[in-house]
Amino acid sequence: MTTTSESGSRTSEPGTQHRTRFFDHRIPSLYAGRYRIDNQQVLKDVDDADHIIEATPQPFDVVQPRFSVDPVGINARFPVPDAVGTYSQTLAHINLDVPGLPWNRPLGPDQVPAVPWMALLVFREDELPEDCDAVGLVKTGTVDQLLDGAIGPGKPPAIPAGSMRPDEYNEQCATVLVPAEVFDAVKPLPAEMGYLAHLREGGRPDANLTGSDPEPDEKELNAVLVANRFPAAAGGRHVAHLVSLEGFDQYLTPSPSAPTEGVRLVSLTCWSFTTEADSGVGFGDLSQNLATADGITPRPGDELRLCAPALTPPDPSGPQQEVLERMRSGAVALPQRLETGERTLAFYRGPLTARPAQTLPPPAAPRLNSPGEALIYLQQYGVFDTAYAAAFTAGRTLALADAEFRTALLEFRSAARSAVRRVAGHPELSARSATGLSARQLTAPLAFEAFDRLLTEREGTRLTQAVNQAGPQLRAGLRRTGSVRVRRAPADARTVLAQPGVAHLLTQAAGDELTKVTAWLDALRRLERLNLSHLIPMASMLPAESIRFAYLDDGWVRAAVDGALSVGVGHALDADLNILATSGGPVPACAVLVNSSLVPNWPKTIITAWAGRRVVEPVRDVIFGTDIRMLLYPEVIDRFELAEPPRGLCFGLSDIGTIELRKITADEDGGIGFPLGEFPDLDPSPSATPDGRFARFLRPGDHDVLNVDGPGDSLITALSAAHNPPLQGSQRITSAQFALQMIDAPQAQTFTRP
């Protein structure tokens, strides 16, 4: 039986090119052990009597690891050795390169073949007498000493002497003493051991949803054993032992049955790790809190828009309604001091709006020349809307504060001004401006331009003719020949600037200085020059542990650009030349702002945005301070996802105290592994803490041992019921399907625009 984990379950990168499949077990054709082939022949005598001829017995051994495993054969362990982290909701696991190792010998004479003979046990500090600090101390000796009880106290395994090879007695083995009460608390039942071991295959994605499930790739198969115990929520040191339970099957019963002196288990391998105290707040908790108020109910749209909260009167008046509408669009009321000295209130809004900004009426001039031109007076209420005026002032202030930009702006205007005046002062250039002027003709000295004409006109014959005639003309006393040209009056510079094609030539004439100016202004369009107070004028618009979505008002950004270009304008021509610098990149369309401890604590959070089915990349991703992150997108997005950074495949609970139910069969609604929601169902009651939701599946006592398939409310029974259908009647999920359910995939939270 095979199950497949697809990319639909709480993954962070859609379309990931990877496939993981789980298989229940690998039962060998012949268990490890000692065997003998007996052969006999029966001959019939003439009197019909049987004569039996016995052949010489042929003994042979099937040799497999028994009292130790090769460290090279350990593919991975989680948590990794000596790791420090929050693992109180994680089940440790070990990955072995030999896929059939856990099933290569029977646990006991009466056990079913699917039950492995080894298990992964997790112990805490002060639980193992010989390793009180849980650092992985073991006692070593020969197998002969182990079976004779000479290594130390504790019941040794009851292994039949007939199953032992002579050379096995001299092998070295590591052992650990487990007290009776600890062993009875953490021991897995044989039925549970089958669920806590499975095969895993990882490899390229292939046609695993078409009904033609390929055979497993032997090179990609690994055996995985999962612990049945969660580390302590209070934190501390833990040690994980992969132990052999061969010879202890009589003690693996639901009731306490361990010998009073404890048991001495063979430790095939061990490692230690430290779990930190669980604060109860993880990636899943924080991201879910951004989207919901109680863990279940999605936050209303108004709580996700960038606007200040406002109390709505039961029956708002006209002025009150005006205030509410402006605040819902992202504006705030701030104190204002008029030029006359009067104090009043005015509306202010930055470039980010909670709603799409209204289209501004066509201006009387193509640009703003002062902040006063951008003031909006609400005559009915006697107050101003200062959003665009403040934008102009902000842009001008930023430009004045940047000496490099000021220098580039003035030099750009100087070069463009000289070029346009040359065109205006030389009618022959003005006449050709729309048909064939080059940037060099506008910037080089006029003598250079005349010599260029002498070289190019009439295919160079004018230069040859002038050289040939120069000597005779000088001897004859002739200084100049040719017709007298009638000089035309110079044209107006502003009129020349309006001619087609001139603006393009002037941008070439301005050269690198214009490039510096436009690059600076493009950064301003991406809001790179603005501080957080320009973007969020009131802290309540983006409180702690919140996410807000906003549109960008390109009118506000244009006003800021006009303010920056107003620096150093001495006359009308300078103002006209500013238009050459306004042909930069577009203004972003929308923004997402996150104010959360997710920002500093999960710096590698995977953020993905979509417009329809297309992934949209941000044009800017910036962090303000430590907790605020802003992303700007070139178009309005439909979906936004925060996903926990990948951490490898592990098993356990999510941050919100649940597991993610996943499909165990493929159909038209999704493949195997497709998410079906949280399990157990989220409960909004006050007592529904993460521990409370899953505590029903823990064994009694304060040991945090999972009741996989024991007496009482077992997890296998509940999961089987949750999958019925497609399971029928009393049918139960398999170990591969159980592994699929217990995967603790990276958490993800998605926001969708209505």
Buried (B, 14 or more C-beta within 10 A) or exposed (E): EBBBBBBBBBBBBEEEEEBBBBBBBBEBEEBBBBEEEEEEEEEEEEEEEEEEEEEEEEEEEBEBBBBBBEEEBBBBBBBEEEBEBBBBBBBBBBBBBBBBBBBBBBBBEEBEEBBBBBBBBBBBBEBBBBBEEBEBBBBEBBBBBBBEEEBBEBBBBEBEEEBBEEEBBEBEBBBBBBBBBBBBBBBBBBBBBBBBBBBBBBBEBEEBBEEEBEEBEEEBBBBBBBBBBBBBBEBBBBBBBBBBBBBBBEBBEEEEBBEEEBBBBBBBBBBBBBBBEBEBBBBBBBBBBBBBEEBEEEBEEEBBBBBBEBEEEEEEEEEEEBBBEBBBBBBBBEEBEEEEEEEEBBBBBBBBBBBEBEEBEEEEEEBBBBBEBBBBEBEEEEBBBBBBBBBBBBBBBBBBEBEEBBEBBBBBBBBBBBBBBBBBBBBEBBEBBEEEBBBEBBBBEEEEBEEBEBEEEEEEEBBEEEEEEEEEBEEEEEEEEEEEEEEEEBBEBBEBBEBEEBBEBBBBBBBEBBEBBBBBBBBBBBBEBBEBEBBBBBEEBBEEBBBBBBBBBBBBBBBBBBBBBBBBBEEEBBBBBBEBBBEBBEBBBBBBBBBBEBBEBBEEBBBBBBBEEEBBEBBBEEEBEEBBBBBBBBBBBBBBBBBBEBEEBBBBBBBBBBBBBBBBBBEEEBBBBBBBEBBBEBEEEEEBBBBBBBEEBBBEEEBBBBBBBBEEEBBBBBBBEBBBEEBEEEEBBBBBBBBBBBBBBBBBBBBEBE
